[in-house]
Amino acid sequence: MGHRWQGLLVLVAILAWPVAHIGNIAAVAVPVNVALVVAFGSLVWARADSA
């Protein structure tokens, strides 16, 4: 609940991940990986705060 931006960020990263990694495009891969870390990390952090 209330985690829509993380979900949207993960969906965008899911679409860009194959382009970045299969195409071996570092300029796209780095932001995709950062986006995934930020999205999943914030979910873990929010869960730890609520526990």
N, C-alpha and C positions, 0 to 999 in steps of 0.2 A: 504494500500500500504506500503510495506516494513515491514510487521509484520509477516513474515514467521516463525521466531523462536518461537513466541508466539503461533501461530497455531499448530506448531509441538509439542510444550510442552503440550498444552491442549489435543491434540490427544493421546499422551503417557499417560497423567494423566487419561484420560477417560478410557483407557484400563486397567490401574492399579487400579483405584478407586474401582470397585466391588471386586477385589481380596483382597484389603486392608480392606475394610469396612465390607463386608459380611463375609469374613474369619476372621475378627477381629484380623488383624496382624498389631500391632502398628508400627513395624519397617518399614512397607511399607506405612502405612496410613499417617504418619507425612511427609515424603518427597513428597507424592502425594499432600497433602494439601498445602504444601509450594510451590510446583510447580504451582498449580492453582492460588494461591495468587500472585505469582511473574508474571505469564503470564497475568492475568486479570488486576492486578494493573498497570503493565507497559503500557497496552493498555489505561487504564483510564488516566494515567499520560501523555502519548503522546497526547491524545486527548485534555487534558487541556492545554498543551503547544501550540498546534496549534490553539486554539480558540482565 
